[in-house]
């Protein structure tokens, strides 16, 4: 809640947009970039799922200034 402005249990990378101090890094398995290249995320609560192109999510987070690390499992 303090860093991402999310209620407990609402886990979503979109919460990183609330991190004005850019204190939280985003780690993502690079396989999410493989075809079809989609990722499902919650819109800051767990009542719905939004499907985004993974590349678009990464671009949005980079534009916000979030540090991103891609890794291979």
C-alpha positions as CSV (number, residue, x, y, z in Angstrom):
1,X,0.0,0.0,0.0
2,X,2.7,2.5,0.9
3,X,4.8,2.0,-2.2
4,X,2.3,1.0,-4.9
5,X,-1.0,2.3,-3.6
6,X,-2.6,-1.2,-3.8
7,X,-4.8,-3.0,-1.4
8,X,-3.4,-6.2,0.0
9,X,-3.8,-9.1,-2.5
10,X,-4.1,-6.8,-5.5
11,X,-0.9,-7.8,-7.3
12,X,-0.4,-6.1,-10.6
13,X,2.5,-4.5,-12.5
14,X,0.2,-1.5,-13.2
15,X,0.6,-0.6,-9.5
16,X,4.2,0.4,-10.5
17,X,2.7,3.6,-12.0
18,X,1.8,4.7,-8.5
19,X,5.4,4.4,-7.4
20,X,6.3,8.0,-7.8
21,X,9.7,7.5,-6.2
22,X,10.5,4.6,-8.6
23,X,11.6,2.4,-5.6
24,X,10.3,-0.9,-7.0
25,X,11.8,-2.8,-9.9
26,X,9.9,-5.0,-12.3
27,X,11.3,-8.5,-13.0
28,X,9.7,-10.4,-15.8
29,X,10.4,-13.8,-17.4
30,X,11.4,-13.1,-21.0
31,X,9.1,-15.8,-22.3
32,X,6.2,-13.3,-21.9
33,X,7.7,-11.7,-25.0
34,X,7.3,-14.9,-27.0
35,X,4.3,-15.3,-29.3
36,X,1.5,-14.3,-28.7
37,X,3.3,-11.8,-26.6
38,X,0.4,-11.1,-24.2
39,X,0.2,-10.7,-20.5
40,X,-2.9,-10.5,-18.3
41,X,-2.8,-7.9,-15.5
42,X,-5.3,-6.6,-13.0
43,X,-6.4,-3.0,-13.2
44,X,-5.1,-2.2,-9.7
45,X,-7.7,-4.5,-8.1
46,X,-8.6,-8.1,-8.6
47,X,-12.0,-7.6,-10.1
48,X,-11.0,-7.9,-13.7
49,X,-8.1,-8.9,-16.0
50,X,-6.8,-6.7,-18.8
51,X,-4.8,-8.3,-21.6
52,X,-1.9,-6.2,-22.9
53,X,0.8,-6.7,-25.4
54,X,3.9,-7.4,-23.2
55,X,6.0,-5.0,-25.2
56,X,3.4,-2.2,-24.6
57,X,3.4,-2.9,-20.8
58,X,7.2,-2.7,-20.8
59,X,7.2,0.5,-22.8
60,X,4.6,2.1,-20.4
61,X,6.7,1.1,-17.3
62,X,9.9,2.3,-18.9
63,X,8.3,5.7,-19.8
64,X,7.3,5.9,-16.2
65,X,10.9,5.4,-15.2
66,X,10.5,1.9,-13.6
67,X,13.6,-0.3,-13.7
68,X,12.9,-3.5,-15.6
69,X,14.9,-6.7,-15.6
70,X,14.1,-9.5,-18.0
71,X,15.3,-13.0,-17.1
72,X,15.1,-16.4,-18.7
73,X,13.8,-19.3,-16.6
